[in-house]
Amino acid sequence: MALFAVFQTTFLLALLPLRTYESEVLSEPLPLTPESLKVSVNSTRQCLHLQWTVHSLAYHQELKMVFQIQISRFKTSNVIWVENYRTTVKRNRVLHWSWESKLPLECAAHFIRMRSMVDDARIPKPGFWSNWSSWEEADAQNSLGRDPLFVFPKDKLVEEGSNVTICYVSRIHQDNISCYLEGVQIYGEQLDRSVSAFELKNVSFIRKKGTNVFCKVDQGGALGGIVLFVSMLEEPKDFSCETQDLKTLTCTWDPGSDTGLSKQPSQSYTLFESFSGKKTLCKHRNWCNWQVAQDSQETYNFTLVAENYLRKRSVSILFNLTQRVHPMTPYKLFPKNVGATNATMTWKVHSIGNNSTLLCQLELLAEGKVIQQHNVSIKVNGEYLLSELEPDTEYVARVRCAYTNHFWKWSELISQKFNTAEAAPSEAPDVWRNMKMVSGHPTVSLFWKPLSKVHANGKILFYNVIVENLDKPSRLEVLSIPAPARSTELTLSQCSYQIHVTAHNNVGPSPASVIVISGGPGNEEVESGRVNGTEDGFSVSWKPQSGDATGYVVEWCDGPQDLPCVLQWKNLGPNTTSTVISSGAFRPGVRYNFRIYEISAKRMAHLLETKAGYLEELAPSDNPQVVMSNLTSHSFTLSWKDYSTESQPGFIQGYHVYLKTKAGEHCPPAFEKTVLPEDSVCCRHTIDNPEQKTFVVENLQPESIYEFFVTPYTSVGEGPLDAFTKITTPDEYSHILIRIILPMIFCVLIVMIICYLKRQWLKEKCYPDIPDPYKSSVLSLIKSKENPHLTIMNVNDCVPDAIEVINKPEGSKIQFLGTRKSLTETEFTKPAYIYLLPTEKNYSGPGPCICFENFTYNQAASDFASCGHFPVTPQAPPHQLGPLTSPENLLKALEQNYMNSLGEIPAGEANLNYVSQLASPTSGDKDSLPTNPPEPALCSEYKMQMAIPLGLASAPPSENSSLSSTTLLGQGEHYC
C-alpha cells in the first residue's frame, strides 16, 4: 500500500511539468503560415486544385484553423474570388481545396494565395491572420498550340436549364471576330485584348450529338468551335411495384427522355428497400425485379434513385404486398357446343399462393362492341354458357381476372373468335314495284331490299317470286332468282295479281312479303306540292284519304332526272302521316320527286300525292334560248317555249327581261332601270309567272337599236349574265311597203310562169315566123277556082300592071326619081301603101287590088285594117293608065331610087314597106299579057316579097285629094 502511494506521487510529479509546457504553448501565438502551396488545373471539370501544409505545429498537435484563399484573374490585383476554408490541421498533413471556375481556365491566367488563422476554442486570445503566402500562377494557355483562334470549354457537359460561359482566345489580336450558337450570332464581353467571353443562359437540349458553337474572323480568316453537350435527368414518374404470384415484385417507372449523349455515361437506377436495408442495381431503364423475402414481410418501402454524371434524383413508394397482386393472363380460352343462339366458353388461370380465388370477367363482343358481360369466381378452371346469340354471327369472347382478396388490377385479356350456326331468315323482304305499259301490256318492275345480317340469319342463296292471277286463281308462276339480285321484271295481262316474295338460305325460307297489282288503269290525277330540304333531308307529309290503310310508302329516285332512276322507297306504318327522307346521295341543286302511296287492307297501292323539292336551291345554271319574232317599228315578241324549268337547280319563280337602249336614258313602260354587275345601266322587266314564256316588248322607237337578254330567277338568284342580242326596229312605213311589194312579186311570178307555159301561143300571136310563099293560103284559093296547076311566080317573072303611089294631102311635095331632091322635108304620119292596078282597057267593075303589108317591120301600118279599092273606068285614056314596064326595069328603077333615097333620108326615117303582085296566068311567060285576068272579089294579103323605100311610095289617098299614078320607069314616062 505504501509502495503504491509512492508510485502515484512520482507519476504526478513527472506529469506536472508536461502540462505546464502544453499550457505555455497554447497560450502563446504561433506563426502558422501555409507552406508548400501547389496549384493544378483540371480542364475537364474546369477546376483549380490546391494543396498545402502547415509545418509550424508541434508534434501530434491538432488545431482548428481558417484559411483565407484569394484568386485573381489576368493579374494579381484583379481579385475575383475570396473564400474562408475551415478545417482541422495536423503537423505535416497535406490539405486540399478545389475551386470550379465559370470562365474556362484556358481563357485567362489565374493567381492564388492564402493565409491562415487559428480558430480553436482552446486558445483564449483573439486570433490573428498569418502572412500571405506568395502568389502561385495557374496558366492553362501554356499548353495551347499555335492555332490563331481557340474556343473553350472543349466538350463541356452541362445540365439542361443551367448557365454556361464560353470564351475564345485569339492569337492575332483582331476585333472583327464573331461567334455563333447554332448559326445565330451571340454577343459577349471582351475581357482582354485577345479574350472575349459569352454567357449562355438556360441552355436547352437540341440533339444527342451536341450543340454547336463556333467563332470566326469576319474576313474569312481563322475558324474555331466547340460542341456543348446538354444532359437531361428527369425524376422517374409513375413508380409502382406489383406481384403476379406473391414471390416476385416487379417495379416499373417512366424514366423520361433519354439524351443518350456520347460524352455522358448511361444514367443508372438503384432500388433500395428501407425495412430490410437491401438494395439492387437495376439492369433496365424502366423496370426492376425484387425477390420477396421468405420471412413473410408484407410491407415494403422502396426508394428508386436515378443518377448520372451531374446529379441524382429519387422517388419512394410504400405498399402492402397482398394489395399489389396483378394476376397473370388466363389461357386456353375455347368455345364448345356452339349453336345458333348459344355457346359455352371454357378457360384456365394460373394459381396464386395456396389456391387463392380469382374473379374473372367474361365479355362478349359483336362488331367491336361489348354486348354481354359476366363475372365468374374460379380457382383453376372457368366455364360459362352464353345465350341469346344471333344466328350466323361472328362473336369475340375475352376473359380477364383479378385477385379476389384485394382488387388491384385486372390481368391482361385473352380473346377468342367464334361463329354461331345459321337459322332460317326471320323477316320478310322489303318489296316494292314500279309499273309501266309496254305494247299495251302492264310491265311490273319488282324490287326488294336485301335482308340485314340480323334478319338474314345466314347467307341468302336465292329469292322465290310467286305470281298468282287473282282473276284465275288456278294459275301460278314461280320464279327463282339467285342472290344477290334485287329486282326482276314481270309482263302481266290486264288482270289483278298477287305477288309473294321470300328469301332462302341453307336452313329455309323467310316469311313472305305480299304485294297486289291491280288490273285497272293506274293513271291517277293527284295533288302536287313542294317540299323544302334541310341538313337532315326532306320533310314529307301527307293527308290520309281512307281509314283502312295498313301503311304508306314514299318513293323517290336518288339521282338527278337526266340519269337512270335508282328507285328508293320507305315503308311506314298506318298511323304515320309524315317522315324525313334522308340519303347520302342527295345533292344541292338537284330536283327530287317524291310519290306517296297508301297501302290498303288488300295490299294494293294507291297514289295519294306527289312532292318535288331541292335539298338546297341554287341559281339557274343556264338561260333560255330566246326567239325574236313579229318585229315592227314599235315592238317585237320574245319567246322561249322550249325552256325546261324542271331541269334547273331551283324552282323557277319567273324571268327577268333586260333591255338596253342606245340612249340609255328612258325605259319603256313596264320596265325599270337597274344596274348590271359590270356597272352598266339598263332596263328590266320582271315576269313573276314561270309558265309565261312569251313577252311583247312595246312602245319602242322606229329605226332604233335595242339589245335584249332574258334570264330566269329562283329564290337564290338569277341565271348567268350572257351576251345581249342586238336588233334594229324598222321604219314606220316599211311594213306597208312590204304588204304591197310582196303581192306584186307574187303576181309577177305567176305571170312569168304562165308565159313560160304558153310561150308557143305567145310567139304565134306576137312575133310569128315569116311564112313560106309556097305554103300560102292564097295559092290554094286560086288553084281551087281556076287552074290547079297555078303556082307562085318569081319576081323576075312578074309583069306589073301599075304602081300607084298616094301621098298624104298635108305632106310636102315629093320629088321622085326625076327630081333627085332630098326627102328630108317630107313628113309622113301614115305608112305608105303600094297598090297594083289592072291595065286592061275593057276592064270594068270594082278596082281589084292586091295589098302587101308587113306589120312586124312597120307597126304604123296597123292603122289600116284593109286595102283601099279604087274604081277604074274602061274609057280611061292611055296617058292616064298605061302598062307597066317589065320586072327587070322595075327592079333596076327601084334599086337606083332606093339607094339614092337612103342617102338623103335621115337615119331612123328610112322605113320600108314590102310589096308583091299577083301572079301571071302562066308561070314563066314574060311577054304575054293576060287577056282575061281573074277578078278577085277581095284584096289578097301577102307577106313581104320585095323592099321599096317609103320615100318612093305615097300615102293612101284621102277623100279630097286627087288620085295620081306614077310610073317607076324613069324620065319620059307618063303620069295619069
Steps between C-alpha positions, in 0.01 A plus 500: 500500500777739586678392181196592293479843661864566420454399137194725459684798640794448268270485192318817589825686551618389157171599325489843653786649291349363182164670558677818587683494165178434304327790662780725407493391136123547458505833669762646272419610138680292248590594131293245307547620141398249227790346325573291190197642311450324164234574236388263224246543215224246418377602152233231488321629807633855459637495858805635680629247752708636796714306747718629786636419848561675837844411640498723811281272712646298780523125471162332548334842530152555339351841453189636331605763254352731237669545165408806295553438130519773237479438122593766244450496122736644237698682778541474872318821573182376327360286781190312387451255785553500879399205716568386859569130529476345849658170587695317769874508446765251606871531472628423147147408383431592135185710462287509179247747358338532155337791324286469188528792260207624297739645244699228323846490655665500154379852437689677779796463740398459867699595810439339843624582850386427855548578865391326818369567849452274802134459576513268795300544820795389709684822422333780695679787338356650187648346186690688236572428131834370396693650218385436140667232312664590177283514181480179305412527131278251312513568125337236277582698187855373518377163371322646195635450152582756235150530349385862452160449667379280788151456649442355850385292684556187294225234508330655800223291662231711665152441629200631313385836633836605641717799401827453311787742428709451190799700379742527212874571498640676193867493411460761227354774725216604264171653598295370204424158648138378512361202690187295422278259693332259256543759224364793706751770588562559870653800671727505808753700700864560417717407798837565344634615167506136388223348715122541489237314701134411423243388756231256381202494732251218545649273237265241349546155354513512119643170382684198628816594312523831682454872439738678264678824594763654271688827450666637189681802363259701286737537203516125446787437737537251783214283626461324833215328681379263770218251559291559811330189639174564685379221729149431627429306816132488586344375816347154444122511458224247570718294733305187597561144625279190471511121507335226292574203723591646845860388437648773282439874505531690176554874528450723198537870428519754222861618466413797282707619206837342439757733351737213425802730473824344384693701761270397783495155657155339513302609801454228760202393714531347848211343698532526879263343758524678835346233730738229397786737415558320171561661165548384143640663189235484227600364162228680306400863463134450583454186708666288766422170680516445878482157660245481782658390831390173654458661845144601416578869465184667370589871511766644274650849473691540172714794388602528137815709440582629150857628459722632225833684475351828617231428756260258673122473519290265713139394567348273772197273545346315797251210453366167630594194297152338501349821368722506192404167340469512119397153373653348190304478175246212475565236234328230293180696426276287269130484397313171502147381416443800269142527367298765320416693817739374775860388568709383803837664572780328703842630621777447760694727742834491684468433875615758755630388835307221663219466243377855541168589338496722189218710363480465120304725266362350175404749227320430172557739209319537166626742235751640746244582772448324835148354502529266802714503816510230769710455824611151605695399816741213437820343634646312207243430221226733374181425299192704401196453268427794266139528379278734296743498213416583139523227233789509252676776689867543583570566867813567704523365857771634730592430864704678767543427871582684826605403855187450709639586847600852396438638153805669352497448123339284237725256327572531131216397267481178301264495196338238280276530191213266415193488268149385584310263270251616231119519537212573263452874418285662765347785299328540162682700230405865452333492154379779269397527136502740206238465226512609136319410179701328225315425171165523678597252773584596859862431588586485869856564620525325836764620750602376844757601757751243630433380850721634773750263658287488813196376304672296229638250760737370236605548140202564270525264201197594288159669499173332405240713319149348474259680265132412558227612260208606721255485209617144426611361838607164356786660306829547689839604372809432713833671434827423678746791487856440625647739753628771507244616238258758639244539220315328220248593228160339450279540191139461604159515337209727583423306816558535871802317643629415843878464527682315782876551555708285742872485575676164544823393671643155581249446779171613344281786367409827660142618558335612175463861396168551313414773251186528278499644147166637379385426146341842454665812359752658727488860374374682806476878510629605841603817675856627451697702749844617599728400787795684644830328565702538821832367624318188621319437170147560369206529737207340314143502632164398356128477578341155542206428272353185652487353846590142406858569385751239622801716420656753272790494255706802393681448168777708342808483276841558652662650190424803281220482246734473201656180639341154522278479805637313800166428662481542877206461732412514867229295670308673778231394745127574471505772766778698333423814300848647468860389478850630429664359188879506526763357271871542450432531126301825533682795348429877496348636181336169401122466473356195677144373448321307774190287453288400802297179477235366736494123556148366545390198700512300176868587462429725201684831457318824412682822415411777748726797421816601321761736638801671345784676674866590519738423782637848433385731223761661278488775240409386145793342318402609148274743318225425248554512125291804410338534157411850378199542266238751385750783471328833428603860531354518853520144640632148473414167663732277704425132560685213669245220493761220493653600835462219756452625857515156665864445408613818676676498842209678666131585465468757220296789642500712187717675244687827468493671159786745461491770232775740400425809295747706303428810700474311826299778664134397484348156546180386330192462717500188722882518516709641780859612510756270654877468521673188371801344677739671257349835609311558175148644517212330320126439528345195661155348498405224745271214398377336820320213325740212423252357248504816288761447231412781257529873542425794269735796530294804405521879475827500309636765263526434125844460346660454845750246631402286799669214683307239701581214732272257689602310813298297755524547874445283808480580870882506504567721200482534125682316224841587357545828318538408133553715194222732388334457159489812284206594276400809301137605467394570138355820349145579594365447142718216392238246595250666269747480211561139577127430482490654153827370357453143605164454317644671191799269497263210536288614209805554279616152577159362407504691169850379421398143566193536276703660223753222519226241472328689208820608326406333165162669486655840581758453226233434245295800609773757564792417270404219260747345261524641138277274285617305197328636189474155363283411794274804463127457532450734199657242276266236619207734437602571141571141426166394622315747276683522167801297426624237739846536339544862590801583712665805647733662258834660569552871498676484167198329350260772618376762257349779711193676370543824685629646824306775651650711773256703709643789702359658806326831433687678777833372401749712310561447133685188428764489236547169337754354279518782253559779748764321726401732788550411862203364686586656832230764462226244449306403814308179519260425771354191335673209338498480127329229304571385149205400287527298188221575252388301191581640152227362275303765317180312497514420865202618702384441856652573826864560480681191616812542697749294684639662815817375670561590855752398761391602846809352656736755341266794484265532790345812358334295235265359757293817477343372176291194534456437122630608171327776304301427183521746218258464207645525150280581199550317172511828302801636680753648260823329452696791640323456824543130535763316309670171528793470725838403384660166542604369841868549414456873443292526811768338712769726360295812555415390853858420583632830364240716670529300819868559527461871422225532755708334769763760452255786549270363768618560854582206718196354662256621224576244232202274566425229252175344378516171324282445193428229248261443215260247371647222304472483116275244339779287387812473702808583302320684202648849526375652169139398494240689692189347635198563293251406759659561833333362803269718688570464861205588711721617786847627537746229581750564772856380464802517701820657388657429163699815405614807689424855375604809694219695657620808327401342167147430606228744580245495768153365435263746337257702693156593397595854394820414327539403135624164416817493294706220368872509456695260300836391628659456161714810474469841339269524197232278634157644540280565803128446526 
